[in-house]
Amino acid sequence: MNLIDGWTYYKECQGSDWGFTEELERRASHMLGLLSAQGDLPDVAALKFAYDLLVGIEKWKAMCLKERMINAQQNSPQSVWAAFHGAFVAKSDRDVILAIMSLKGFGASVDEETGFRRAKVASSVLRFLLPNDWGVVDWRTIAMRTFLNTHRENVDLAVADAKTHKAQDLRDAYDLANEDAVCEEVRAYRRMRTNSPLTRAADIDMALFGLSQMVWPL
């Protein structure tokens, strides 16, 4: 078994929802064109497009569960555009994700226990805006990459080891990932990129998530 098997499994598990993923990728690509053309002076239509894209990405990340789709709409179209534009022009990975984390529900709040800000949801936005260099980071992908690292990229051994661990234990262990942790993970994704179909960081994220689904079904 290899990473492509995880990527394939992920797509198969998405089923009809894969079309929504592809739609968001197309919309995000158009968003980049708007950001390039309009800079920090967007028109009304561009502001609405940015806002609707953020709502769509939250819907995707929440797997369309309405009770989890409550944060994106709290942001104004202007603040969404500013965050997207900030990420678009940022020069460092940290500044890229911090721009998205300025949004409510995407990392703006500080965790009371640790004092850290959560960056995992922000990574889902960048997975669409900048898929070549960014992918979603969550407890599943962190766990699977850790197992792969332990077993020197041997997927079969990594999956076998993962099966000896409870999902809840790993969810708790990797519950909070701040901006620095997420940046570290996506840099690992970039190093793992190969030939088609795993040419983007987003593809590595999907492959890792797919392997996790084999071990801990949703």
C-alpha positions in Angstrom: 0.0 0.0 0.0 1.2 3.6 -0.6 0.0 7.2 -0.3 -1.9 7.0 -3.6 -4.1 4.4 -2.0 -5.0 6.8 0.7 -5.7 9.5 -1.9 -7.9 7.2 -3.8 -9.7 6.0 -0.7 -10.4 9.6 0.3 -12.0 10.4 -3.0 -14.1 7.3 -2.9 -15.3 8.1 0.6 -16.4 11.6 -0.5 -18.6 10.0 -3.2 -21.0 12.6 -4.6 -19.5 15.2 -2.3 -16.3 15.2 -4.4 -18.1 17.4 -6.9 -18.5 20.0 -4.1 -14.7 19.9 -3.5 -14.0 20.4 -7.2 -16.5 23.3 -7.3 -14.7 25.0 -4.4 -11.4 24.6 -6.0 -12.7 26.3 -9.2 -14.2 29.1 -7.1 -11.0 29.6 -5.1 -9.0 29.7 -8.3 -11.3 32.5 -9.5 -10.8 34.2 -6.2 -7.1 34.4 -6.8 -7.8 36.2 -10.1 -10.0 38.7 -8.2 -7.4 39.3 -5.6 -4.8 39.9 -8.3 -7.0 42.3 -10.3 -8.7 44.3 -7.5 -6.1 44.3 -4.7 -7.3 46.2 -1.6 -10.0 48.0 -3.6 -12.6 45.3 -4.3 -16.0 46.0 -5.8 -19.3 44.8 -4.3 -19.5 41.7 -6.4 -15.9 40.7 -5.4 -16.7 41.2 -1.7 -19.7 38.9 -2.0 -17.8 36.3 -3.9 -15.1 36.2 -1.2 -17.8 36.0 1.6 -19.7 33.2 -0.2 -16.5 31.3 -0.7 -15.6 31.4 3.0 -19.1 30.1 3.8 -18.7 27.4 1.3 -15.4 26.3 2.7 -16.8 26.2 6.2 -19.7 24.0 4.9 -17.2 21.7 3.3 -15.1 21.4 6.5 -18.2 20.9 8.6 -19.3 18.1 6.2 -22.5 20.1 5.7 -23.6 19.7 9.3 -25.7 22.8 9.9 -24.9 23.0 13.7 -21.2 23.4 12.8 -21.8 26.1 10.1 -22.1 29.1 12.4 -18.8 31.0 12.3 -18.1 32.1 8.7 -21.3 34.2 8.6 -20.1 36.2 11.6 -17.5 37.9 9.4 -18.3 40.9 7.2 -17.5 40.6 3.5 -14.9 43.3 4.0 -13.1 41.4 6.7 -13.1 38.2 4.6 -11.6 40.1 1.6 -9.0 41.6 3.9 -8.0 38.2 5.2 -7.9 36.6 1.8 -5.9 39.5 0.4 -3.5 39.4 3.4 -2.8 35.8 2.7 -2.4 36.4 -1.0 0.3 39.1 -0.5 2.0 37.6 2.6 5.7 36.7 2.2 6.0 34.0 4.9 4.0 30.9 5.7 3.3 32.3 9.2 1.9 35.5 7.9 -0.2 33.7 5.3 -2.0 31.7 7.9 -2.2 34.5 10.4 -4.1 36.5 7.8 -6.8 33.8 7.7 -6.8 33.4 11.5 -7.9 37.0 11.8 -11.4 35.8 10.9 -14.0 34.8 13.6 -14.2 31.0 13.8 -10.9 30.5 12.0 -8.4 31.2 14.7 -9.2 34.7 16.0 -10.0 33.5 19.5 -7.4 32.5 22.0 -7.7 29.1 23.8 -8.3 29.9 27.5 -6.2 26.9 28.8 -3.1 27.3 26.7 -3.2 30.9 25.4 -2.7 29.6 21.9 -4.8 30.3 18.8 -6.2 27.3 16.9 -5.0 27.2 13.3 -6.4 24.0 11.9 -9.7 25.4 10.5 -7.7 28.2 8.8 -5.7 25.6 7.0 -8.9 24.4 5.3 -9.2 27.9 3.7 -5.7 27.8 2.5 -6.1 24.3 1.1 -8.5 25.9 -1.5 -6.8 29.3 -2.0 -3.3 27.9 -2.3 -3.6 24.1 -2.8 -0.1 23.7 -4.3 1.5 24.7 -1.0 -1.2 24.2 1.6 -3.4 21.4 2.8 -5.8 20.8 5.7 -4.1 20.0 9.0 -6.2 18.2 11.6 -5.7 15.5 14.2 -6.1 12.8 11.5 -3.4 14.1 9.2 -1.0 14.9 12.1 -1.4 11.4 13.5 -0.9 9.6 10.2 2.1 11.7 9.2 3.6 10.9 12.6 3.1 7.2 12.1 4.6 7.5 8.6 7.6 9.3 10.0 8.1 6.7 12.7 8.1 3.9 10.1 10.2 5.8 7.6 7.4 6.3 5.1 6.3 2.6 5.1 2.6 3.0 4.7 1.7 -0.6 5.6 3.6 -0.4 8.9 2.2 3.1 9.7 -1.4 1.9 9.2 -0.8 -1.2 11.3 0.7 0.9 14.1 -2.2 3.4 13.8 -4.7 0.6 14.3 -3.3 -0.1 17.8 -4.3 3.4 18.9 -7.7 4.8 19.8 -9.0 7.7 17.7 -10.1 9.6 20.8 -6.6 9.4 22.3 -5.1 10.9 19.2 -7.8 13.5 18.8 -7.1 14.7 22.3 -3.3 14.6 21.7 -3.5 16.7 18.6 -6.5 18.8 19.5 -4.7 22.1 19.5 -2.4 23.1 16.7 -1.3 26.7 16.5 0.0 28.6 13.5 3.6 27.3 14.0 2.5 23.7 14.2 0.3 24.0 11.1 3.1 25.6 9.2 5.4 22.8 10.2 2.9 20.2 8.9 2.3 21.9 5.6 6.1 22.1 5.0 6.2 18.3 5.5 3.3 18.0 3.0 5.5 19.9 0.4 8.4 17.6 1.0 6.1 14.6 0.4 4.8 15.8 -3.0 5.6 13.5 -5.9 4.4 12.9 -9.4 0.7 12.9 -10.4 -1.6 12.5 -8.6 0.2 13.8 -5.5 1.6 17.0 -7.0 0.1 19.4 -4.5 0.2 19.8 -0.7 -3.6 19.4 -0.8 -3.2 16.0 -2.4 -0.9 14.9 0.4 -3.4 16.1 2.9 -6.1 14.0 1.2 -3.9 11.0 1.1 -3.1 11.2 4.8 -6.8 11.7 5.6 -7.8 8.8 3.4 -5.3 6.5 5.3 -6.8 7.7 8.6 -10.3 6.8 7.3 -9.1 3.3 6.7 -8.0 3.1 10.3 -10.7 5.2 12.0 -13.8 5.4 9.8 -15.8 8.6 10.1 
